[in-house]
C-alpha cells in the first residue's frame, strides 16, 4: 500500500508487533513486559493501524483540496 522510500530500515532484533507499539509511543517496554498482556498488544496494534489510516485519509483529503 503505497510507495517504498529508499534508505528506510526495519528493526532487526525486535518483533514488528512490539516495535510498532513501542515506536508509536503508546506504551513503554516496561508496560508491555509487566502490566500489559498479549491481548493488549493486539489492541494497541489495532488502535495504531486505525489512527494511521485515518491520518492518511485526512492528509489525502487536504492534498486534494
C-alpha positions in Angstrom: 0.0 0.0 0.0 2.0 3.0 -1.1 5.5 3.6 -2.3 8.6 2.4 -0.6 11.1 5.1 0.4 14.7 4.2 -0.3 17.0 4.1 2.8 14.4 3.1 5.4 15.2 0.1 7.5 13.3 -2.4 9.7 14.0 -3.3 13.3 16.4 -6.3 13.1 16.1 -7.7 16.6 12.6 -6.8 17.7 9.4 -8.4 16.6 7.5 -6.0 14.3 4.4 -6.1 16.6 6.4 -4.9 19.6 8.4 -2.4 17.6 5.3 -0.9 16.2 3.7 -0.3 19.6 6.9 1.0 21.2 7.8 3.3 18.3 4.3 4.8 18.4 4.9 6.0 22.0 1.5 4.5 23.1 3.2 2.4 25.8 6.6 1.5 27.1 8.6 -1.7 27.1 8.1 -1.8 30.9 4.4 -1.7 30.5 4.4 -4.4 27.8 6.7 -6.6 30.0 4.8 -6.2 33.3 1.2 -4.9 33.3 0.0 -5.5 29.7 -0.6 -8.8 28.0 -0.7 -10.2 24.5 -4.3 -9.1 24.1 -3.3 -5.6 25.0 -0.6 -5.7 22.4 -3.1 -6.6 19.7 -5.5 -3.9 20.8 -2.7 -1.3 20.6 -1.8 -2.5 17.1 -5.4 -2.1 16.0 -5.6 1.4 17.5 -2.3 2.4 15.8 -3.4 1.0 12.5 -6.8 2.8 12.5 -5.2 6.1 13.7 -2.6 5.8 10.9 -5.2 5.0 8.3 -7.4 7.9 9.4 -4.5 10.3 9.3 -3.7 9.1 5.7 -7.3 9.8 4.6 -7.1 13.3 6.2 -3.8 14.0 4.5 -5.1 12.9 1.1 -8.2 15.0 1.5 -6.2 18.1 2.4 -3.8 17.5 -0.6 -6.8 17.3 -3.0 -8.4 20.4 -1.6 
